[in-house]
Amino acid sequence: PGTPRDIEYRLRWQKNAEARSPDAWVVQTRRGHAYERHPDGAASFHVDFDGPALRNLDPNVAPKVALSIDGNGQLLGSQIYRNDVNGGWRLSMRLRRADNAKPTEIRASLRGKKEKESEIWSFILPPTE
């Protein structure tokens, strides 16, 4: 008792091999408020998707977005555009919570040619105090 111990461990969420959709997947998520002239308390998200089903799309034809927010959130705006840096697609969205003391669940996916769907991005915006 009272003696510090060094402990090491490794967490594996997908066993030994990575498992993801063969067609399209989420590469990265960014969250923040960015620069706003008139802060309104909205949260901004930028979700990068990539994969063969999305890379094979005409660059001028955006994939279809399936976006859902639970009853505690209100979508203020969203857009999808090609990410010229990595060749994938970026979904940007802004939302506001109705009650900051409750979490808000957000889900999104993209559909390319032949209705091949990306993996579903899911995020729970935690409550603020």
C-alpha positions in Angstrom: 0.0 0.0 0.0 1.2 3.5 -0.9 3.9 2.2 -3.2 3.7 3.4 -6.9 3.6 0.8 -9.6 4.4 0.9 -13.2 1.7 -0.8 -15.3 1.7 -1.2 -19.1 -1.1 -2.4 -21.3 -2.3 -2.4 -24.9 -5.9 -1.9 -26.0 -7.1 -3.5 -29.2 -10.4 -2.4 -30.5 -10.5 -4.5 -33.6 -8.5 -7.5 -32.7 -5.2 -8.0 -34.5 -6.3 -6.8 -37.9 -8.0 -3.5 -38.8 -11.6 -4.0 -40.0 -13.2 -1.3 -42.1 -15.6 -1.0 -45.0 -13.9 -2.1 -48.3 -15.6 0.8 -50.2 -15.2 4.0 -48.0 -14.3 4.9 -44.5 -13.7 7.8 -42.1 -10.1 9.0 -42.1 -10.2 11.9 -39.6 -12.5 14.0 -37.5 -12.0 17.6 -36.5 -14.2 19.4 -34.0 -14.1 23.1 -32.9 -15.6 26.5 -33.2 -13.0 28.0 -35.6 -13.0 31.7 -36.0 -16.4 33.3 -35.7 -17.2 37.0 -35.7 -20.3 36.5 -33.6 -19.9 33.3 -31.5 -23.3 31.6 -31.3 -22.4 28.5 -29.3 -22.5 26.2 -32.3 -20.2 23.2 -32.7 -18.4 22.6 -36.0 -17.3 19.3 -37.3 -15.1 18.3 -40.3 -15.2 14.6 -41.1 -12.8 13.3 -43.8 -13.9 10.2 -45.8 -11.8 8.2 -48.2 -11.9 4.9 -50.1 -12.2 3.5 -53.6 -15.9 4.1 -53.9 -15.4 7.8 -53.3 -12.1 8.3 -55.2 -13.8 6.9 -58.3 -16.5 9.6 -58.3 -16.5 12.4 -60.8 -14.9 15.3 -58.9 -17.8 17.6 -59.9 -20.5 15.2 -58.5 -20.6 15.1 -54.7 -21.6 11.9 -52.9 -24.9 11.7 -51.2 -24.8 12.5 -47.5 -26.9 10.7 -44.9 -26.8 12.8 -41.7 -28.8 12.4 -38.5 -28.8 14.3 -35.2 -30.8 13.2 -32.2 -33.6 15.3 -30.7 -31.2 17.5 -28.7 -29.4 18.9 -31.8 -30.3 21.3 -34.6 -28.3 21.3 -37.8 -27.3 24.8 -38.8 -25.6 23.9 -42.0 -23.6 21.3 -43.8 -21.6 20.9 -47.0 -19.6 18.2 -48.8 -16.6 18.9 -50.9 -13.6 17.1 -52.4 -10.5 17.4 -50.2 -7.9 18.2 -52.8 -5.0 17.5 -50.3 -5.8 13.7 -50.0 -8.3 13.0 -52.8 -11.1 12.0 -50.4 -14.2 14.0 -49.4 -14.8 16.2 -46.4 -18.2 16.7 -44.7 -18.4 20.0 -42.8 -21.3 20.7 -40.5 -22.4 23.1 -37.8 -25.0 22.3 -35.1 -26.4 23.6 -31.9 -27.7 21.7 -28.9 -31.1 22.5 -27.4 -29.9 21.5 -23.9 -26.2 21.8 -23.1 -26.6 19.6 -20.1 -27.5 16.6 -22.3 -25.3 14.8 -24.8 -26.1 14.9 -28.5 -25.6 12.0 -30.9 -24.6 12.7 -34.5 -24.2 10.1 -37.3 -23.1 10.5 -40.9 -22.2 8.4 -43.9 -21.6 9.0 -47.6 -22.9 7.1 -50.7 -21.1 7.0 -54.0 -21.8 5.2 -57.2 -24.1 2.2 -57.1 -25.2 3.2 -53.6 -22.0 1.9 -51.9 -22.1 3.3 -48.5 -19.1 4.4 -46.4 -18.8 3.3 -42.8 -21.0 5.2 -40.4 -19.3 8.0 -38.5 -20.8 8.3 -35.1 -20.0 11.0 -32.4 -21.6 11.8 -29.1 -21.1 15.5 -28.2 -20.8 15.4 -24.4 -22.8 17.7 -22.2 -21.1 20.9 -21.0 -21.4 22.2 -17.4 
